Amino acid sequence: MSPEYNFIMIRPDWIRGKVAWGGNFNEVKELLRDFGLHSVCVEASCPNRGECWQERHVTFLIMGDICTRGCLFCDVKKGEPRGIDFREPGRIARAVGKLGIRYVVVTSVTRDDLYDKGAGHFAGTAREIKAYAPEATVELLVSDLGAKKEFLEKVAFSGAEVIGHNIEMPENLYGAVRPDSDYRTSLDTLKGLSGFKKKGARILVKSAIIAGLGEEKGDIFRTMRDLRSAGVDIVYIGQYLGPSGKHWPVKKYYSPDEFAYFEEKAREMGFGACLAGPMVRSSYRAYESFLACVKREQVLTR
């Protein structure tokens, strides 16, 4: 691995996660353990875990904790995944009910080893949650699913209100940082999901960009325009924080003012909602962004 991976930039003062151990945090931690569930909060070393769990907001990670792809920015384990636990959706639904979660985010490791890339398991999880906790809003954050129409259709008509797929970064960084993924396939996934709205799917489409991997601001703006052209309604932009010296290095820390400018540009481009900031991750304050986008669409259609 390149020696530059051992270089870690000093983090500026505005890079600070909120600490909130105890109370609801411990309840969420114990529930995940008791139900035998994974969360991306833990597996991806999310810096917002303390704040989110204190508010009983947890992003469930389905289909195991081992990914079939080797993205250099991600802290999720890579390797040969195990089989699928078909009782997992029911356990997640019960956990949602027990915690009284009003907005549920479900994501997964990438499972290229499965015939449908895991689309059926995603859809089944959404249906279980809706059956057990019908008042809960569900967001599915899926892999690219190979951009296959039949797989995208499964999640688009699963009952989930939001379907997300993260583009992650500008196209020019994919070869180095995401060698097992393809930018155009991700765009096709988002276009495909958006296209099902015309066929009756009542969904919002969401994506996210991580900044600080070596891109220029112009690259971020081009990516935002690509997302908007693909029919994305909600976009998130957050700072990349290298999990360790073995991961892709942080090349730049954007200031809060720079993130505020990204939000301004997103509004100009016509996104229904945008959340941008140093500590923003793709499920951070997701319910607030969902409500903001719904409100905006209602205004535009009056």
N, C-alpha and C positions, 0 to 999 in steps of 0.2 A: 504494500500500500504506500502511496506517495507520502513523503515526509511532511508535507503541508498539513496532513490530517492531524498531526500532533500539535499544531498551532491553534490555540484557543484565544480569541479576542476577549478583552476585558469587557464585561457587560456594563452598559450605562445604567445610571440610577433608575431610569424609568422601567427597567426590566425587573419587575418584582411581582411574584404571585402572592395572593392573599392567603395567609395561613389561618386555618380554622379547624383545629383538631378537637375532637370531643363532640358531644351532643349528637346531632344528626349524622356527622361524619362517621362516628363509630357504628351507628345503626346501619348505614349503607354498607360499610366494610363487613360487618357481621352477616348481613343478609346475603351479600354476594358469596361469602364463604359457605353459609348454610345451604344455599340453593345450588351451589356448584357452578356459579356463573363467572364469566370473564367480563372485564370492562376495558375499553380503550384508554380510560383514565389511568389505569395501572400499566397495561401492556405497552402503551406508547409514551409513558412517563410524562403525562400532561401536567404542566405547571399550575393549572387552575383547579386541580382535584380538590384541594381543601375548600375553596370557595364554593364550588359546584355541589360537592357532597353535603356541605352544610345546608344547602338549599334543596337537598334530596334530588338533585339533578345528576343522573348517571347515564353514561353512554354505554349501552350493552354491546359486547363484542361476541358475535356468534360464530359457530363453525370452528371453534378451537382458537388457539393462540399462536399458531405457526403458519406463516405466510409462504406462498409458493414463489413470490417474487423477491428480489433483492435490492430494493431502493436504498440508496446510500444515506438518505436523510432520516430514515425511520428507525425507531427503536424496537419495533415488533420483531419477534424471533423469526428467522427464516429457516426453511428446511422442508422435510417431508411431513405433510399434515396427517393427522389421524382420521378415522372415519367420522361420520356425522352422527350426532346424538339427536335423534328424532323427538326426544322428550324435552329438549331444550326450549322450544317455543312456549310450551305450557309452563315451564318453571319461570321464564321471563314474565309471562302474563301474570302469574301469581305474585311475583316480586313487584311488578308495577302496581298491582292492587294493594299490596301490603304497605308500600311506601306512599301511596296516594299521589303518584306522579301524574301531572296534568299534561306534560309534553315529554314524549318518550323518543329517544334517538337510539336506533339500532344500526350498528355497522358490523363489519366483518374483516377478517383477513382475506386476502385474495385467494380464491380456491380454483385455480386453473385446472386442477386435477379432476374436478367434478364435471359431469356431462353438461349441466346447465349453469356452470360457474357459481352455483349456490343461489340462483334466482328463486327456485322453488322454496328453499328454506327461509329466505327473506320474506316471501309472500305468506308462507305459513305462519311465521312469527307475527307479522302484522295482523293476520286474521285472528290468531289466538289472543292477542292483546285487545283487539276490538271486541271480542266475545266476552272477555273477562272484565275489561274496563272500558266500556263503550264511550265514556266521556273523555278519554285520553286522546290527545292529538299525537299521531305517529309520524316520525320522520325515519325513512330508510336511507342510509348512506352506503351506497353500493359500490362495488368495484366496477370496472368498465363492462363486465359481462360479455366481453368480446363484441360489443355493439350489436349483438344479435337481436333482431326484432322480436322473436318469440320469447326470449329471455326478458327483454325490457318490458314486454307486454305483461308478463307475470307480475312484476313489481308495480307497474303503473296502475293496474286494476286490483291491487291487493287490499285496498281500503286505506292505505296510508295517505296522509294529506300532503306530505312533502317527500320528494325523492331527490336525494343529493348524490352527486358524483364529483369528487374533487379533481380538478385539472392539475392542481398542486403548483405548477411552475410554467414559465414560458417555454415554448417549443424548443428554443435553442439550447436548453439545459437538459433535455430528456436523455440524449445519448450518453452524457456523463453521469447524471445523477439518477436517472430512472431507465437504465438500459433494457429492462424487461417490459417496459410499457411504451405506449405510442400516443403522442399528443393528438393526432388526427382521430385515432380510435376513441379517445376520451371525448373529443368534440362530437363525434358521431353518436356516442352514447347519449350525450345531453340533447342533441338534436332529435334523436329517436324518442326520448322520454317526452320532450316538449311536443312532438308531433302527435302523441296519443291524446293530448288535450282536445284536439279536433275530433277525436273519436269517442269523446265522452269521459276521459279520465279527469277527475276533479283533483288535480295536483298542482303544486308549485314545484318548480325545478330549481335546485340550489347547487352552487359550486364554491370552491375556495382556492385561494392562492396563498402560498407561503413565500415571503419576501426575505431577501438577504442571502441568497444562494450564489450570487454572482451576476445577477441580471441588472440591466439598466432600467430606469423608470419607464422609458419608452417601451421596453419589453412587457412590463406589467400592463401598461395602457393597451397595447396590442392584444394581450391575452384577455383583458376585460372586454374589448370590442368583439373578440372571437366568441366569448361566452354569451354576450348579449345577442349576437347574430344567431347563436345556437338556440336561443329561446330561454336562457337562464333568467329566472326571476329574482333570485337572492344570491348575492355574492359576498363572501367573507375574504378579508385579507389580513394576515397576521405575520408576525416576525418569526423567522426561523431561529430556533435555539438548538444548536447541535447537542444531541444527547450525551456524546462523549468524544474524546479525541480520536476515536476510531471511525467516527461518522464524517460525512461531508462537512467541511469547515464553514463557519459563518463568515461571509465575505463583507457584510455591511449590516449595521444596526440603523434602522430607519427611526426617525424621531416621531413623537406624537403628532407634530404639525404635518409631517409628510403623510402620515396615515390619514389625518383629517382631510388632506388634499385628495387622497385616493377616494374617500367617501364622496367628496364634492364632485369628482369626475364621474363616479358611478351614478350619481343622481342625474347628471347631465346626459349620460348614456341611456337613461331610462330604466335602470334596474328598479324593481319594486322595493327593495331594501338592500342596504349594504352595511356591514359592520366591519370596521377596519381599526386596528390598533396593535400595539406591541404584544399584548398578551392574548389576542383573539385567536381562538381555535374554532374549527368548523361547527362545533355544537355549542359554543359558548353563547349564552343568552339567546338560544335558538327560538324559544317561544316568543320573545319580544320581537325578533325579526320577522317571524311568521305573522304575528298580528299586524305589524307595520305594513307588510306587503299586502295582506288581505285588505286592510283599510285603504291603501292606495288604489288597489284594483277596484274597490267599490266606488271610490271617488271618480275614477276614470270612466267607469261604465254607467254612471248616472245620466 
